[in-house]
């Protein structure tokens, strides 16, 4: 898998996900010069669709289904009721924003994992991940 990760100051986003390297490189060429310097192609080995992206404090981690289960199993309720523990994105096909190089990650299927979500996970197990269309 080839993921184009952008980082500009304190902002970080994914501006493309591609199964084929040549497609990712062609997409990079379409990114306007003023944005291209912030983009990097990351090769995520042995990753196939569907896979998952965990975003926490501006960092991204690419996970398999089993790794998502481990992540949820190891996430505890926090004292801060408003805390978002992480965002989890489900990626089942190539992703490219209409404007190359920009942040349109919101169009990817995702959930904000809060205490309430973790409580439901502890009650229902992976069934809540199926209900929420993560799996």
N, C-alpha and C positions, 0 to 999 in steps of 0.2 A: 504494500500500500504506500502511496506517496501523498503526503500531507503538506500543504503549503501553510506554514505558520508565519504570521506577521507580528511584529513587535515594534511599536512606536511609542517611546517614552514609557509611561505606565500602562499603556493600552496594549493588549495582546489578543489576537483573534486568529481564527482559521479561515483562510480565504480560498481554499480549494482542497478537495479530496479526490484522488484518482487511483484507480487500480493499475493503470499502465503508466510507466515513467514518461514515455514519449508524449502522452496526452498532457501530463502535468507540466512538462517543459514547454509545450506549445502554449498552454494556458499562461505560463509565466511571461511569455513573450507578449501576451495581450494586455498585461498589467501596465498601466501608464507609468512612465519613468519616475514621476514624483512619488509613486507608491512602491515601485519595484525594489528600491533599496531596503525596504523594511521586511521583505519577504524572503523566506528560506524554505527550500524543499527538504522535507524530512522523510527518510525511508523507514517505514515501520515494517520490520521483517515479520514474516509468517502471520500476517494479519489478513483476514478475509471478511467479506460481508456476510452477515451483519457483524459490526463491531461497535464499540462504545467509547465515548470520550467523556472522561471525568474532568471537569473544570473546577479548580479550587484556587482561590486567591490569585487568579490570573495565570495559573499554570495548567497545562493539559497533560493528561495521561491517557494512553490508548489501551483499552481493555477488551478481553474476550468475555464471553458470557459467564464463564466460571469465575473470572476475576471480578466481575460485577457482583456476583453473589458473595464472594469473600469481602468485598468492599462494604456491602450492606451489613453483613454479619459482624463486621468490626467497627461499625459506626454506632456510637452511643448517643443517647439523649443528652443534650447540653443544658446548662442552667439558663442560657439565653434563649428565651422562647422565640425570638425573632431571627435567630441565626439560620442562615442557609449553609448547611454543611458542605454542599457541593451541588453543581449542576451535572446532570447525566444526559448525554446526547446519544441517540440511537442512529447509527449510520448504516443504511442498507443499500446505498448506491453512490455513484460519484456525485460530488457536490461542487457546484460552481455558482457564485453570485452573478446576477445579471451584469453588474459593473465589476469587472475583474479587479481583484486585489482589495476589495472592500469587505467590511464586516456585515454580513447578513446571516450570521449564525442562528439568529432567532427563527429562521425558516426551517432549520433542522428540528426534527422531533426531539423535544427535551423536557426535562422536569427539574424543578428546583427542590432539592431534597432538604426538608425541614424536619424539626422534631416530630411533627404530626405524621409525616411520611414514614419516618423511622419507626414510630409507634405502630403504625399499620403494618409495616414490614415484619415487626417482631410478632404480631398477632397472626398475620396471614401468610408469611413466608413469600416465596417467589410468585405466588398467585397475584399479589398486588402489582408486581412488575408486569405480569401479563395483562391485568386489567388496565394499567396505565399505558399500555402499548410500548413498554420499554423492551419486553421480550415478545 
